[in-house]
């Protein structure tokens, strides 16, 4: 979330002119995003409050980046503004649900389920188009359902709390899909950072309200994990994805995405002793493969950042 967890439209150039520099940027972005669940666990605030600070700390930098975009891409009003603010509400719910799930399930599970919006969007596209899935789409749906079932079954064997954590991360994937669908009608008229900055006006106060209603500790005693979270998940991840996405075809984006659950699962093992069983590994491979196939079918690709 994952993630977003923000989404970007990739504007492909003929021939996909990617170089080693672009590959490094794409991998660095995914590595930065993969650190997010670990940093949420390290924060001494509540998980939703950590998401609030993730956005709040990054917001001034996003504003400065938006000033580099043409003036016509920064102006938003009327119905477009309502759509952007509504999308900001969906993103806040996505981030809140994902962060609650992160502290209740394995980091690898959280990373995979938090990115599940790609499969949900693909399924929604089939429903909206009223057509049968192609072979790749059908394979992605079957792999996603099988992999999710195996992972959630493994969580249920550990504890009811872990299973609930998986459900929260799945819910986050749903809200992420809603966020993307709401922005589709205005994405072409606004710059990426202007779009993000405007949506934050709805996301930031709602996340603070949710954290307060849940009775979470909001003001941290240690700012380091939150500053690192804002830098890795919002600025490095987002910034390098904006820089690199336009150079890659969807399949490459999908394959690069797979670095996130791999890194998150490794951190979970090293930092929290979260051991993966053979069934967990099979489930992760299936669900990760489904995400890659869903990305391969995107036109344009959608990446959670």
FENCORCOR-V706504 format. One record per backbone hydrogen bond with DSSP energy under -1.0 kcal/mol. CO is the residue of the C=O (numbers start at 0). NH is the residue of the N-H. If there is no record, write none. Layout:
co=CO nh=NH
co=CO nh=NH
//
This chain:
co=0 nh=2
co=5 nh=304
co=12 nh=15
co=15 nh=17
co=18 nh=22
co=19 nh=23
co=20 nh=24
co=21 nh=25
co=22 nh=26
co=23 nh=27
co=24 nh=28
co=25 nh=29
co=26 nh=30
co=27 nh=31
co=28 nh=32
co=29 nh=33
co=32 nh=35
co=34 nh=38
co=35 nh=39
co=36 nh=40
co=37 nh=41
co=38 nh=42
co=45 nh=49
co=46 nh=50
co=47 nh=51
co=48 nh=52
co=49 nh=53
co=50 nh=54
co=51 nh=55
co=52 nh=56
co=54 nh=58
co=57 nh=61
co=58 nh=62
co=59 nh=63
co=60 nh=64
co=61 nh=65
co=62 nh=66
co=64 nh=67
co=65 nh=68
co=69 nh=72
co=70 nh=73
co=72 nh=190
co=76 nh=79
co=77 nh=81
co=78 nh=82
co=79 nh=83
co=80 nh=84
co=81 nh=85
co=82 nh=86
co=83 nh=87
co=84 nh=88
co=85 nh=89
co=86 nh=90
co=87 nh=91
co=88 nh=92
co=89 nh=93
co=90 nh=94
co=91 nh=95
co=92 nh=96
co=93 nh=97
co=94 nh=98
co=95 nh=99
co=96 nh=100
co=97 nh=101
co=98 nh=102
co=100 nh=103
co=100 nh=104
co=105 nh=109
co=106 nh=110
co=107 nh=111
co=108 nh=112
co=109 nh=113
co=110 nh=114
co=112 nh=115
co=114 nh=117
co=115 nh=119
co=116 nh=120
co=117 nh=121
co=118 nh=122
co=119 nh=123
co=120 nh=124
co=121 nh=125
co=122 nh=126
co=123 nh=127
co=124 nh=128
co=125 nh=130
co=133 nh=137
co=134 nh=138
co=135 nh=139
co=136 nh=140
co=137 nh=141
co=138 nh=142
co=139 nh=143
co=140 nh=144
co=141 nh=145
co=142 nh=146
co=143 nh=147
co=144 nh=148
co=145 nh=149
co=146 nh=150
co=147 nh=151
co=148 nh=152
co=149 nh=153
co=150 nh=154
co=151 nh=155
co=152 nh=156
co=153 nh=157
co=154 nh=158
co=158 nh=162
co=159 nh=163
co=160 nh=164
co=161 nh=165
co=162 nh=166
co=163 nh=167
co=164 nh=168
co=165 nh=169
co=166 nh=170
co=167 nh=171
co=168 nh=172
co=169 nh=173
co=170 nh=174
co=171 nh=175
co=172 nh=176
co=173 nh=177
co=174 nh=178
co=175 nh=179
co=176 nh=180
co=177 nh=181
co=178 nh=182
co=179 nh=183
co=182 nh=185
co=182 nh=186
co=185 nh=188
co=185 nh=189
co=190 nh=194
co=191 nh=195
co=192 nh=196
co=193 nh=197
co=194 nh=198
co=195 nh=199
co=198 nh=201
co=198 nh=202
co=199 nh=203
co=201 nh=205
co=202 nh=206
co=203 nh=207
co=204 nh=208
co=205 nh=209
co=206 nh=210
co=207 nh=211
co=208 nh=212
co=209 nh=213
co=210 nh=215
co=211 nh=214
co=216 nh=45
co=222 nh=226
co=223 nh=227
co=224 nh=228
co=225 nh=229
co=226 nh=230
co=227 nh=231
co=228 nh=232
co=229 nh=233
co=229 nh=234
co=230 nh=235
co=231 nh=236
co=234 nh=238
co=235 nh=239
co=236 nh=240
co=237 nh=241
co=238 nh=242
co=239 nh=243
co=240 nh=244
co=243 nh=246
co=244 nh=247
co=245 nh=12
co=248 nh=252
co=249 nh=253
co=250 nh=254
co=251 nh=255
co=252 nh=256
co=255 nh=258
co=256 nh=259
co=257 nh=261
co=258 nh=262
co=259 nh=263
co=260 nh=264
co=261 nh=265
co=262 nh=266
co=263 nh=267
co=264 nh=268
co=265 nh=269
co=266 nh=270
co=267 nh=271
co=267 nh=273
co=268 nh=272
co=272 nh=274
co=276 nh=280
co=277 nh=281
co=278 nh=282
co=279 nh=283
co=280 nh=284
co=281 nh=285
co=282 nh=286
co=283 nh=287
co=284 nh=288
co=285 nh=289
co=286 nh=290
co=287 nh=291
co=288 nh=292
co=289 nh=293
co=290 nh=294
co=291 nh=295
co=292 nh=296
co=294 nh=297
//
